[in-house]
Amino acid sequence: DAGVIQSPRHEVTEMGQEVTLRCKPISGHDYLFWYRQTMMRGLELLIYFNNNVPIDDSGMPEDRFSAKMPNASFSTLKIQPSEPRDSAVYFCASSPQGGSTEAFFGQGTRLTVV
Amino acid sequence: AQSVTQPDIHITVSEGASLELRCNYSYGATPYLFWYVQSPGQGLQLLLKYFSGDTLVQGIKGFEAEFKRSQSSFNLRKPSVHWSDAAEYFCAVGPRLSGSARQLTFGSGTQLTVLP
């Protein structure tokens, strides 16, 4: 299994631009999570999906952030417009329906907004 | 609300020395407990997990952790640290299967430095 795949690995963009982060979860996993990691706030859960349906988006910081999961094998996290304080590493993770609540993480996308 | 506390932001040990990383949690009931490791520029990798049963759990890379219900703790240990263990370590808690609740709550992490 290839694991959770995120793209791009690095993104540098100018303030005000739209940014789209992509994630392909592990095949067969029913849960998908988006986390953000910063030095100041550590790992924060932004939103998670179950069977492509958003379950909890209370961690999404502002309306500038949106996430979609159009099918079981693809999710996007969009920031529009981006701001320098959005600079962080964004992780996608997935988890199977049964068994434990263990999450499998992707390599992350390092976003820099200048 | 659930929370995870890792009181040590940074720990330095010499190669070959023993290691213990502390983790305390606050949760409504006994949660699932996890330790993850993050190497620079990488994602989080699961080291070990506790669900039930034996309170001493073994993980990968020679790590183990002990669940102590009375202390709400889940400390990570390794008897002899290797230079390749230098990384950041995260303790996390997750709900026992309950509806669709699945999110993990992470501690702030402990950065481990290993001296030669």
Interface residues (C-beta under 8 A of the other chain):
Chain A: V4 Y31 F33 G42 L43 L45 Y48 N50 I55 D56 F91 A93 S95 S100 T101 E102 A103 F104 F105 G106 Q107 G108
Chain B: Y32 F34 Y36 G41 Q42 G43 L44 Q45 L46 K49 F51 F90 G94 P95 R96 L97 S100 A101 R102 Q103 L104 T105 F106 G107 S108 G109
